[in-house]
């Protein structure tokens, strides 16, 4: 309101300088218009704020009601995955056709061939029996310390580390383990 009053005085002064005899009346009318506009904006802002508060209150009340209700796992799963198509109406994956691939011949894969490929892939795994902590300890531990017991803090990390930060972290970890 203070700014509107200030603008009224400035406008009245400018109109007087321009030679308008009704300068005070015009400035007063503009002042009232500005006040009405400000009041209208304040009212709209209050209405909008009340509406927001009502929405927030409803959300909080709904959350409180949902929290008090017993949880039904099946309903929860249905709500989480309701965007998926219904599994009972969906055809099996092998017989279902899409409009894009209808003209392509259906490839019939031999089930035994698929199973043998999977078994062959699992045979490629490394034999981890040769990796033992005793061997690691004998290779990397300092002096004649065994893999079973050591209470001394390390002067440098067991493995070569590239940065000073990594070396300090390894030593701090060893001190933590000793505790």
C-alpha positions, 0 to 999 in steps of 0.5 A, a space after each residue: 500500500 505504501 508503494 501505491 501511495 508513493 506512486 499517487 503523489 508522484 503521478 499527482 505532481 507530474 499531472 500538475 506540472 503538465 497543467 492538468 487542473 484535475 490532477 489530484 482527482 485523477 491521481 486519487 482514482 488511479 490510487 484507488 484502482 491500484 489498491 483494488 488491484 492489490 486487494 484482488 491479488 492478495 485475495 487470489 493469493 489467499 484463496 490459492 494458499 487455502 486450496 493448497 493447504 486443503 490439498 495437503 491436509 487431504 493427502 496427510 489424512 489419506 496417508 494416515 488412513 492408509 497407514 491404519 489399514 492392514 496391508 494386503 500383500 496381493 493388493 499391494 503387488 497388484 497396485 505396483 504392477 497394474 501397468 502390466 497386461 493381465 497374465 491370464 489373458 496373455 498368450 504364451 510367449 512362444 505362440 504370441 505373434 506381433 504384427 511386425 514379425 508375422 511374415 517371418 518364419 518361426 524358428 523352432 529351436 531344439 531344446 536339447 541344444 539350448 540345454 547343452 549350450 548352457 552346460 558348456 558355458 558353466 564349464 569355462 569357470 576357473 578352478 578357484 581351489 588353487 587360490 588359498 589365503 595361506 599362499 597369499 599370506 606367504 607371498 605378501 605378508 612381511 617377514 616370517 609372519 604367518 597367515 594365522 596371527 599378526 598384531 603389528 601395524 603394517 608399515 606399508 600395504 601388502 599389495 602395491 597401491 598406486 596412490 597415497 590415499 589408497 595406501 593410507 586406507 589399506 593401513 587404516 583398514 588393517 588397524 581396524 581389523 586388528 582391533 
